[in-house]
């Protein structure tokens, strides 16, 4: 149930807090790339990302995440402090983002889903996009078994999706209220069904979907994740920290304790094996309040991490739990729009 006025109360509380304590933001990016379509709204164009960094360099105090955590604990946080982070571990973080970060001398943390490193498979939401939202032909009626239940979707004429259809609907995304065709409706429906599944179960459903649609399994160059060598290159230098983001990008709150522990600890161990250095930062997949639990936080702390990032929008202040650091998602905005959005947060 939505309680009227709560949003205004929260904004007022944030304004009071920010007026008397230093305000800081952790920014959440995913990709730096120009894509023909972006149904999850994860990508920022390289030219826009460069404009964002220029704004941060001129108007803010960029800081590495680990230093930020230490300073926050000590209570000496400079005003307008900003931390840049990336989730998932896309290859474009290296090829498009890192050089821009280095040019502007702005540090960042890249949280990597270790099960996809060097894996010849796209992240699951991208695989759904490739199977359902790209031009091609699939069966008119699609049958799938998901988590022990059988589902059926009737696509009808939408079983054939032409290049013209793709161009017409390429601007659609999951925040759009209406679905222009049964393809988008099916994509949205499968996203809801697959998100809470353990990684292995999710892969089984995707394998079945690949078999039933007959779409090839080739990974698109535009959507691939970091290879082993690229991950090492990503971590080279002084500006980019690599953090853990679980093994399979699973919804931790939906998993048993033992599986949560394996997802969290194994991602840390794997990254430390690859990089030959401690990995002390973590981010919860999806990251909203309902996507992890107090138990998840305790497991993360016990695994040896120093901090963990969430994905609920708020500023950071001295009393913020370092294992539930809020972040604000950045969209594909030009520099002027980004500036206005940034000022809105700092003004409260």
N, C-alpha and C positions, 0 to 999 in steps of 0.2 A: 504494500500500500504506500502510495506517495503522500508524504505529509507536506502540506502547503507551508511555505516560508522557510523550510530547512535550508534551501540553497542560499537564500539571503542571509540567514544566520551564519552559515559557514563562510560566506564572502566577508561578512562583517568581522568575524573572528580572525580571519586571515589578515584583513586590513589592520586591525589592532595589533596583532602579533608582528606584522611586518613593519609597523610604524615604530616599534620599540625594540626590535631585534633585527640583526642583519638578515636580509632575504637572499635566498639562493635558489637556483633551479638546476635540476638535472634533466637534460634534454634527451629524448629517446628517438633515435633514427633507426631505420632498418636497412635501407638501400640507398645508394647514390647511382642512379642510372636513368636513362630516358627509355621508357618502355612503350610499346604500342597499346597496351592495356594494363591496368593495375587494379584488379577487383578488390584487393585488400588494402589499397591506399598505403602501400609500404615504401614507395620510392620517391626520392627527391631528385630532380634533374641536376646534373653536375654544375651547370651555370648558376642555379639557384643555391646549391649548397655552398658554392664559392661566395655568393653574396651573403649568406648566413654567417659564414666565418668572418667575413670582413666586418659585419655588424658587431659580432662578438668581440673581435679584436679591438674595435674602436670604442665600444660602449660598456663592455663588461670585464669581468676578471676571470678568464678561463683557468681551470685548475684540474689536475689529474684526480681521478676518483679516490684513490687511496690517500692522497694528501688531504683531499676534501674531508674525508672521514676523520682523519686525525685532527684537523683544524676545528671541525665541528665539535668534537669532544672537548677541545681545549677552550672553546668559546671565543676564538679570535677570528671569526669568519669575516672576510672583507665584504662590503656591500656589493651587490650585483655579481656575486660569484656564480659562475656557470660551469657545469660539467657536461661534456659531450659523451654520449654512449650510443652503441649500436647493438641490436639484438640479432641473433640467428647465425651469422657467419657466412654471408654471401660473398662471392669472389669479388664483386664490385667494391666491397669495402676496401680491398687492397688496390685494385686497379683504377678506381675512380676517386675514392675518398682520401686515401692515405697521402697522396702527393699534395692534395689541397690542404690537408691538416698540417703537413710539413711546411708548405709555403707560408701559411699564416701562423705557424708555430703554436698551434692549438692542440693540446693533448686530448686523447679520447680512450675509452675502453670499449673493446669489441667482445661481446658475449657470444660464445660459439657453442652450437649444438653439435657435440662431438660425434654422434653417430652418423652425421652427414659429411664429415670431413673426408675428402677423397672418395666419397660414395658416388656411384654412378646412378643417382636418383635425385630428383628434385624434392624440395621440402613439400610436405603433403598437400598444403593448400595450393602450391604451384602445380603439382601433379594433377590435382582436380581441375585447375584452370586449363591445363594443356589437354586434358581428356574431354572436357565439356564445353569450354568457352572459346575454343579455337575452331577455325573452319574445318569441316569434315562431316562424316556420316556415322551415326551410331544406330542401334536398333530402335524401332518405333516404340517398343515397350521394353523397359529395362528392369530386370529382376536382380536383387542383391540380398545377401544375408549379412546383417550387421548385428554383432553382439548377440547372436542366437535368435534374432527375429528376422523374418522375411519381409522385404519391402518391394513395392512395384511402382514404377513411374511411367506414365504414358506421355511420350514426347510428341506423337503424331507427326505433323509436318516439320516440327523442329528437329526431327531425327537427322535431317540434312541441314547443316549450318553453313551457308555460303560465305564467301569473302565479303559480299555485300552486307550480309547479316552481321558479320563481325564488325565491319566498319560502322554500321548503324548503331551498334550497341557497345562499342569499345569504351565509352565513357562511363558505363555502368560500374557500380561498386557496391559493396555490402552495406554501406550506409544509405543507399538509395531505397526509398520506401517501396517502390513498385518494381516488379520484375517484368522486363519487356518481352520475355519469351519463356517457354518451359525450360530452356537451358539454364537460365539464371536462377529459376525457381529450384531446379534440381541441384545446382551448385550450392545454393544457400542451405538447402535441406541436408545435403551430405556433409557440409561443413559442421552443422549442428550435431550430426550423428557421429562424425569421426573425431571431433575435438576431445571428448572425454575418454576415448579408448586408449589403452596401453599401446605403445609403439608397435609391438608385434601384431596385435589384433588389427590395428589401423592399416598396416602394410598388407595383411591378408585381404582386407576389403578392397584396397587399391589394386592388388593383383587380380582379384576377381573382376573388378571394373575394367581393367586393361584387357582381360580375356574376353569379356562380353562386348566391349566396344570395338575391339580389334585395332585400337590406336597403338602406334609403336611406342617403345619405351625410351626413345632417345632423349637425353637431357639437353635442353636448349642452352646454347652458350650464354644467353642473356639471363638465365635463371639458375646457373650452377652455383654450388657452394665452394668454399675454399678447399684446395687440395692440401696434402700434407706439406709440401714445399712452400705453398703460398701462405699457409698458416705460420710457418717459421718466418717467412719474409715479413708477414704482417706484424709480427712481434719484434722484429729487429729495429733497433734504434731506441730513442729515449721517449718518444711521444705516445706510442700506442701500447696500452696494456691489454692483454687477452684475459678474459674472464670466462667462467663456465655458465652454461645455459641448459643443463641436463644432457642426457644422451639422445633421447628421441623427441624432444620438445613435447612432452606429455603434460596433461593437466594434472598437476600434482595432487590437488585436493580430491581427485577422483580415484587415486591409487592407494592400495594398502601401504602401511608404514614401511614394510620391508622393501617394496618396490620403489617408494619415494627415496629411501635411503640409497638404494642402488643407483637410481638415476642421478642423484646429487653427488654422491661420493665417486662413482665411476667416471663422471665427466671431469671431475677435478684430477683424478689419478691419470686419466688418459692425456689431458692437456699437459700435465707436468712431465709425463713420459716424452711427449713430442717436443716440448720446449726446453726441457732440462732446467726448469726454474719453478719456484712456488707459484701457485695460482690461488689468489686470496679473495677474488671478487666473484659474485654470483648474481644472476638475475633469474627470477621466477618466470617460466613460460606463461604467456598471456598476462599474468601479473596483477589482475584486479583482486579486490578483497576476497572474492569467492574462489579464486584460482589456486590459493594455497591456504594453509591452516597454521595455527600456533605450533602444531607438531612439526610441520614443514620447516618453520623458522628454527625450531630447536634442532632439527636434524642438520640444517644448513650451518648453524653455529658449531655444532659438535663435529662436523666434517672438517673444520679447520679454516673456514672462510672468515674474513674480517668484516665483511659487509655483504648485503644483498639488496638488489634493486627490485622494486615492484613496478606496477604500471597503473597507478591511480594518480590523478592530476592534483598536485599541490606543490607549494614551495617547501624548502627544507630549512629548518631552524635548529637551534642548539639542542633542543630536547627531542629531536626526531630519533626514532629507533634506527640504528645503523643497519639492522637486518630487515627493515621495511622502508627503505628510502623511496619516496615518491618520485615519479618522473612524469614529464609532460611530453606527449607525442608531437613531433614536428611533421607537418605535411608539406606538400609540394608547392610552397609559396615563393614568390619572388622576394627580393630583399626588403622592399618597402612594406609588404604585407607582414613579413617576418618581424620587422622592427615594431610595427604596430601591435602585433600579438605579444611580443616580448615586453613592451612597455606596459601593456595591459596586466601582465602577470606581476611585474615589479611594482606597479601602482596599487595592486591588490584589487 
